[in-house]
C-alpha cells in the first residue's frame, strides 16, 4: 500500500526503538490500516472477529504504556481510488458471503465498494469509544488526516503501514508496531520502527514534492505509475533537481518538446565526446587530448559525462511518461497537496472506560464471558482513575498487597474495592463460584491490578506510607570492607597471613572408616619390617664390574646396626663375611671354627641372618672408610645374600602356616 518502493528507499535511515519511548506522547492511528493488517476480516466460527480482539489488545497496551492513541476513520474515498478499493475488498473478504448485486433502478456507484469495510470499522469505532479513546472521521483518506494532524503539531506521530502519509506531509511515522510478549522485544515491552523525516530529508534531499513525483512515476494507490520506470531512475533524476523545482519541472515536460529534442540529438551524436561534450570522439581525445579542455592527453569527464547520463535517463523517462495523455495527473497532485480542515470539536484526551457497555459488546461480538471481559477492562478503569484523580471514581484502593517490578518499572500490586452500584451484579454467581474454586486467594484477586509506583505515590501518598509502615524494609548487614591493598607486598603478606590461619577442627566422634591424618603419617614413618625387607631386595640395582661406587653401597648396608642380637639364647654375630678360605688357610692353626647350621624351625620371620652364630660379640665398622672390600669377593657376597633371602622367604611361609593352624584349632 502507498507509494511503490518508498519503504525500501527509507529503510536504511529508520530507527528501531522500544515502545516505552512513546510514553507520554499522542499518536494518530489509521484505523483501516490496523484492521487491514489482519488481511482478512471475515468471521470464522473458531475465532470470530479476530481483528476486533487484536484491536482491543493493541489499544489496551498503548493506554497502559501511557501512550494516548487517536484513531482516524476513513471518509469518502476519492474516485481515482475505486479500483484499488475493489482489489483490497477481494483480499479482505475472501471466503465471505458474496456481495449483493444492486437493483436495476439503483443509481448508486457500486465501484466505491467500501460499504462492507465501513461496517467493520463501525464495530471497531464502538469498541474504541467504550474504551474511552477518541475516534475522528477524516474528510477523505485516513492517512491524509493523520498526516495533517502531525504536520500541524496536534499529534507527535502517525502509526501507519501506508507510505502515502509521507506524500501527504507526515513528518514522523511509526511502522511495524509490535507488542509481542515473547521473543527479543519482550523484555523491552515491544518495539516500533521510527521514520523521522526531519532527519531523513537533509540526507536524501527528499521532501513532499519529490515524494509526489515518485508516486506519479513509480506508482501509488491512485495510479499504476509509468511502465518501465523504477526507483533507481527516479532517484537519479532527484539528484539533478532540487526539492523546490522538481514538481514544476515535471509539469513542464509536455511543454518543452523542442528543448528535449535538442538534448536527445546531442546525447546521441557520435561526433561529440561522451566525456567532456566537446567536438570529437572519446578515442581521439584519449590519444591526442582535447583542445577545448586544454589537455594534451584525455579530456575533462566532469563537464559532460554525469550530466549526459542524467539527461539520457530523463529523456527516456519523459518519453515513456508522455505516452499517457493525462500525465502528470493533476488530480493526484492536488490530492496530496490538499490541506484538511481541523474539526472544532476535536478532543484528543483519554476518557473513562464504560465497563458495563464493554462487557455487553464483547459478549455479543467476541463471545467472552462476563468475568473474562471484566478482568480485561478493569486494569484500564483503575489506570484511568489514577491519571484523573479529580474525577469521581467507581472504585477506590483498599490496600497495597506488595511491591512489584514489571518490565523494569517499580510498581505496586493494589487491591481495589467497589464504590459504585454500577459495578454490582455484573458477573453471574456461577462464574464467581468457578473463579473462587480456581483461585484459593479469594475474591480479592479479581479486584487486583498492578500500577506504577510513581503514580500511586502522587495520588495516594497515605496509602503508600501505610504500606511501608506495615512492611518495614529489612536492612541487610553491611560487611566490613577490607582496606584495599595498595601494592604487591601488602598482597603477598595478606596471602601469607591467610595461609597461616588455623583450619577449623572437627567436633564430635570420627565417622567409621575415617582415619586421622597424624595416625596416617605415623604409619608411614614406621613401615612393617616385612615390607621394608622386600622393598630393599627389589630396589637392588643391576651393576657392572666397573662400578666405582658399589663398595660404598655394600658398606652402607653392612654397617647398619642389627635389631635382632640373639636367637634361642644364642648370640648372633654380624661380622663382615670374608671370602671362602683356601685349603691351606682352612687347616692352618688359629683359623676360626665353622659355625653350626641352625635348623629352619628355629628362625623367626623377622630374623635376618647374614652369617653363622658364634659366642663372640658382634663387631661393626665405625665408618665407611674403615671397611675395605676387595673386588673378587663381591660375587661371593651376592651369592650368599641370595641364599639368605631364599631362607628368609621359606621361614616366613612356614610361620604363616603355623599361625593359621593355631587359629583353626
N, C-alpha and C positions, 0 to 999 in steps of 0.2 A: 504494500500500500504506500502511496505517496510518490515522490519523485524517484524515478528509477536510478539505482546505483548511488544515491546520495549517502546512504548509510555506509557503504564501503569507502567512500571518499573521506567521511568524517571519522571512520573507525580508529585510525591511528592517533587521533587527538582527543579521544574521550577519556574519562577517568572513572574507574570503578570504586565507588565509595560505599561505606556501610550506611545503613538506613538511619542510625542514630544521629547522623549529621544533619538530617532533615528535621530534627526535633525543634519545635517552636516555629516552624515555617507553615505557610499556607500555599497549597499547590492546587492547580486546576487539573482535572482529570477528564479526558474524553471517555464518557461512559460507554459509547458504542464501541470504542477501541478495546476496552477491557472485556466487554461481552464477546466481541469477535475473536479474542484470543483463544476462546474455547473451541473455535472453528465450527461448532455445531450446537444449535440452541433447540434442537428437537427434544421433546420429553420422552424418556425411556422409563419402563416400569422399575428397573433395578435402582436407578438413581434419578429421580425426577428433578428437572430444573437444576442441573449441575452448575450452570452459570450463576444462578441465584445464590447457591451455597458458597461458591468461590468469592462472589462479590461481598457477601457478609463477612467472611473471614479476613479478606484483604482490608476492608474498611475498618473492621474492629482492630486489626493490628496497627493501622495508622493512628487511630484515635488513642490507643493505649500508649503509643510511642510519642505522644504529644505533637502529632502532625495533623493539621486541620485540612481535610480534603474538601474541595468544591467540585461537584460533578456537573458537567456541561452536557446537555442533551442535544441531539440533532434537531435542527429546524427544517425549513423547507429546502430540499436539495436542489442545486442548480440543474437546469435541464441538460446541460452538457455532461452530467454525471449519471444519467439514467442507465446507460449501457453498463457502466461499472457496478451500479447498484444491483442490476439484474444478475450479473455474474456472481456477485457475492451472495445473493439470495440462494442461488443454486448450490453453493457450498454450505452455507449455514443451515439451510432447511432440508438438506438431503435426508431422505428417509422419512420425511414428514408427509402429512396428507397433502394431496395435490391442491393447488390454489384454484378457487372457484373462478370460473370464467364470467366476465361481466355480461350483463344483458345487452341485447342488440341496440336498445334505445339509450344506453348509458353513454354519457359524454365525458366520463372520467378517463383521464390518460392512464392507461394500465402500465405504461413503461416506468412510472415512478417507483413502483414496487417496494416502497418502504412501509406499507401498511402492516405486514406481518411483523417486521422488525420493530416497528413503533409499539406494537402490543407487548413485546418482550421488554422494551425499555420502560414502558409504563409500570410493569410489575417491579422492575428494579428501582424506579423512582419512588414507589410506595414504600419499599423496604428502607431506602436511604432516608426518607422523610421521617419514618418511625424511629430510626436510629438517631435522629437529630442533625443529620448532615444536610447542608444546603445544596439544592439542585437548581440549576439555571438552564433555561432553554435558549439557545442562541438563535439569532435571526436566520442563520444559514447553516453552514458546516460547523460541527462542534470544535474541530481543531482550529478553525478560524477565530472563534470566540475565545478559546483558550489562549491563543497567541495574542489576541487583543488585550486580555486581562494581564498577561505577562508583560507586554510591551508598555502598558500604562502603569505598571508597578502595583497593581492590585493583588497579584499573587507572586510568589517567589519563583515559580517554575511551572512547567507543564509536563504531565505524565501522559505520554502518547507513543504508540508504535507507528504512527503515520508521519512520515517525513515532510508532508505538505505544510506542517506547522512552521517550519523554518521559512518557507516562501511567504507565509502569512505574517512573518515578522517576529516569531518567538525568539527570545534571547537565551533561555536556558530550558533544556528538555531532558526529562528523566525517562530512560528506556530500560527494558529488561528488568522490570520490577520483580524482586524475588524476596519472599518471606519464608523461605524454607526453614524447617525446624531440624533438619538433618543436613549433613554434608559440611563442606568447608566454610559456608557462610552462616552456619547455625550459631556458632559461638559469638559472632558479632551481631546477631539479630537480624540477618538479612542484608541485602546489598542492592545497588542500583547503578546503572551506567549514566553518567552525567555528561551532557554535551553543552558546553558553555560557549556560546558564540562570541562573547566578549573576549575570550582567549583564542578562539579558532580564527576569527575574522582577520586579525592582524597577521597571522601566519600564512593563510591561504589567500588573503585579499578577497574574501568571499562574503558578499553581502546579499541583501534581499533581491536586488536587481539581477545579479548573476545567477541566483537560485531560480528566478523566474525564467531566465534564458535556458538554464539547464532543463527545467521542466518542459519548455517548448521543444527543445531539440532531442533530449533523451527520452522524454515521455513522463506522464504522471497520470493521476486518476481522471483527468479531464481530456487527455489526448494521448494517442499512442506514440507520439514523437515522430522524428524523421527517420525513415528507413535507412540503415547503413551508417548511422551516426551514433557513436558511443561516448562514454565519459572521457576517454583519453583525448579524443579530438576536441571536445568542448573545453577541456582544461587547457589545451594548447592555445585555443582562442582566448580564454580568460587571461592568459599570461601576456597577451599583446594589448589588451584594453583594460581600462580601469573600471571600477565599480560604477562611477558616475556616468561613463559614456557607453557602456556595453549595451544597455537596453535600447538607447536611441540609435545606436549603430545597427542593431538587428532590425529595427523597424524601418530603416532606410535601405535595406538590401534590395528591395524591389525597385526603388527609385534610382539606383546607382548602376544601371546597366552598362553605360559607357566606361565608367571607372573600372569595373571588374573585367570588362572585355580587354582593356589595355593591360591590366595586370596579368591576365591569363596568357596574352600573347608574349609578354615579357618573360614569364617563368618557363614558357615552352620554347623560346627562341634558342636555337642551338649555337648561335654566334655570340651569345652573352655568357660570360663566365658564371658558373653556379656558385662560386665562392665570393667574388667581390662585386659582381653585377656590371662590370665594365665590358667593353667590346673585346672579343677574343674567347678562345676556348680554354678550359681548365688545363689541358695537357700542355698547350703552348705557354700559358702563364707559369706552369710549374717548371718548365725547362728554361725559358728565356726571361721570365719575370713580367710584370705589368707596369706599363708606362704611367697609367692613371694612378696606380697605387704607389709609384715612385720606388719600386722594388726591382732589383736585378734578377731575383730568383723567387718564384712563388708570388702570391698575392694576399691581400688582407681579407681573411674569411669573415671578420666581424662586420663587414659592410653589408653583406647581402645574404649569406648562407642561411642563418637562422630566420631572417625576415622572409626569405623565399619559401622556406618550409611552412611558416605560418600563413603566408598568403595562399600557398597552394592548398593547405588544409581548409582555409576559409572559402576559397573558390569552389572546391569540391563540395563542401558542406552547403554553401549557398545554392549551388546547382540542384542538389537533392531536395533542399527545403522548399524551393520555389516551384517544385512540381505540384505542390498543393496550392490551390488558388487562394486559400484563406490564411496562408502563413504570412506573418505571425498572427495568431488568433488573439484579437484584442479583447474578446470576452474573458479569456483565461487571464490575461494580464490585469484586467480590471478586477477580476475576482480576487486575485492575490493582493492587489493594492487597496482594495476597499476597506475603509475603516468602519468597524461596527460601533453602534451606539451602546453605551453602558446603561443598563436598567437603573431606574431611580430607586427601586426597592431592593437593591442588591445587599444582602446581609450574609457575610461570609463566616459568621461565628457558629460555634457548635451549640446546639440546643439540647434540652433534656430529652433522653430517650423515653418513648411511650412503651412501657414494659407490657401492659395489657394488650395493646394492639399488636406488638411484636409476636407474642405467643399465639394469637389468633392467626396472624398471617403465615407464620411458619407451620402451624398445624394444617393450614389449607394447601399451601404450595409445596412444602418440603416434608410433610408427614412427620414432623417432630412431635414428641410427647411434651406435655406441659412442663414437666420437671426438667427435661433436657433443654428446652427453649429458655426456661428461667435461668439455668446455670450459664447459658451463653450470653444473655443480655445483662445479667446482674453486675458483672465487672464494669461494664460501660456506665451503668447507672451510678455506681459508687465513685468511679473516676470523675464523672461529670460533676457530681455533688462536691467532691473535694476541690475541683477547679472553680466552682461557683459557690463559695461558702455563704454569700449573702442571699442566695435563693432558698426558698423553702424546700427542704428535703423530704424524701419519702422514707429514708432510713437514717439511723444515727449509729455511730460507732459504740459498741458495747464495751469492748476491751481489746487490748493488743495481746495476741496469743504469744508471738515470739518474733524475733528479728530474723530476717532472711536477706540473702544476696541473690538477686535474679539478674543473670546476664551481666554481672559486674556492677549492678546498681543496688545500693543499700536500700532495703525495703522493710516494711512491717507486714506481718500477717494479722489482719484485723477481723474480728467477729462483729457483725452488724446486727441490729435489731430493727424490727418493723415499727414505723411511727405513723403509718397512714393506712386507712381502711382500703385503699385502692389495691393493696397487695394481699388482702385477705382472700382466702378461698381460690387462689389462682391454681393450686396444684391439687388434684384429686387425692383422697385419703389412701386409695390402694397404691398409688405411686409413691406416696410418702412412706407407707409401710415397707414397700420393697426397698426403698432407699435406706431406711434405718437398718434393715437386715444386712445390707451390703456394706454399711458404714458403721462400725461399732462406736465411733467417736460421737455419734448422735446427730441431732438436727443442726448443731452449730456449724458443721462442715458445709452445709448448704448455704449458709449466710457468711461464708468466709471468703475474703479476697486478699490479694497482695498489692500493696500500694507503695509508691516511692516514699522513702523516709523524709526527704526534704519537704514534700507537700504536706505530709501528715504533721510534721513538726510546726509548720507555719499556720496550719488551720486548727489543729487540736494540740496545743502545747501542754495542757494539763494532763491529757491522756498519756502523752509520751513521758512526762515526769512521773506519773503514777507507775508506768511500766518499769522505768529504771529503778524506782524505789522498791518495787516488789521483786525485781530481778537484779540485785546488785552485781556489778561486774567483778568476776573473780580476778584477783591480782596474781599475776604469775611471779614466782620467786625469781628475783634477779640474781643471776650467777655473778660471783665476784670475778671481775675481769683481771686476768693476769697482766702484769706490766709487760709491755712489749719488749722484746729482746732487740737491743739496738745494734749488736754486732755479732759476728760469728763466735767469738769467745764466750759470750754470755749464753748463746745457744748450746755450745759444747758443754759448758758447766751444767746447764739445765738437764741435758741428756744424761750426764754422769750422775747427777743427783737422783734422777728418776730411776736409773739402773740400780742404785744402792738402796732403794726403798725395799723394806722387808715385805715378802709376799705374805698374804693373809693365811694364817694357819687354819687347818680344818678342825672343826669341833665335832665331838661325838665319836662313836665307835667306828672303826675302819671296816668298810664292807668286806665281805668274804671274797677272796681272790685278789685283793689289792695289797700290794707289798710296799712297805715304806722304802723311801729312796736310800736312806742311810744303811738299812739292812742289805739292800741290793749291792751297794758298793763294798760293804764289809765282806760279803761272799766273794766278790771279785778279787779283793786283796788277798784272801786265803783260799786258793783253789784246792781241790782234792788232790791227794798225793798220786792217786792212780792216773788222773788226767794229766798231771804235770810230768809224770814219767813218760807216758805215751807221747805227749807232745814233744818232749825233749828228744825222744828217739826219732820221731817223724821229721823233726826240723834239722837233723844232721845232714849237712850238705855234702854233695859229692866233691871229691878233692882230686888234685893231681899231685904227682910226685914232686913237682917243683914248687908246691905251695909253701911260701916262706912263713906264713902266719899259723900253720897247722899246729906247731908245737905250743904256741901260746894258747890256742883253743883247748888243747888237751890238758895243759897245766891248769887252766881255769876250772875245768870240770873236776879234776882230781883234787884240787886244793879246797873244795867246798867242805865244810865241817859236817860230819855224819850225824844223823839224828838217832840211829839205832846203834848202840855200842855193845850190846850183849844179846845172846840167843841161847835160851835154855841154860842159863848160868855160866855160859862161856863168853869170854871176852872176844870181841871181834877186832881184827887188825885191818886197817885201811891204809897199808903202805903201798907205795908205787910198785907195780908189778914189773919185775925185771924180765929181760929176755930169758928164754929157757937155757939152763947151763949146759955146757958141753959135757962129754963123757968124763973128761979129766976133772972138770970142776965139780962134778957130782960126787966123785969118790974122794975128793980132796978133804983133808981133815979140816974141821971147823965149819964145814958147809951147813947151812940151816936144814933142819929136819922138815920133811914134806908134811904139809898139813893133812889131817884126816878129812875124808869126804863125808859130809853130813848127809843123812837121809833126807829125801824130799819132804817127808811128812813133818820134819821139824822146822820148815820155813813158814813164816807168816807172809800174807800177801803184801804187806807193807815193807818187808825187809828187802834190802837191795844189797846183794853180796857181790863184790867185785873180786875178792881174793879169799884164800883159806883163812881159818881161825887159828890163832896161836895165843899162848898165855901172855905174851908180852903186850904192853900197851901200844896203841897205835901212835904213829907219828905223822905229822902233816907238814909240808913245806910252808915256811912263813911267807915267802914272796915268790913271784913267778920266776925271778932271775935265779933263785936257788935251786930250781928244778930244771935239769937238763935232760932232754930225751933225744936219743940218737935216732937217726932216720931209719936204720934197719929194723928197729924194734916196733915201728908203727903198725906194721901188718899184723904182728902177733897180738898187739893190744886190741885192735879192732876185732880180730877173730875171737879173742877171749870175751870181748864185750858182747858180741852176737850170741855166744854160748850162754852168757849170763842172762840176756834178755829172754831167750827161749826158756831157760829155767824159771825165770820170774813169771812168765805167762802161764806155764804149766801149774805152778804152785797157786797162782791166782784162780785158775779154773777149778782146782781141787778144793780150795777153800769155799768157793761159791756152792759147789755140790754139797759139801758138809753142812753149810748154812741152811740150804733148802731142806735137807733130810731132817735136821733138828726141828725145823719149823713144822714139817709134816707130822712128826711124832708128837 
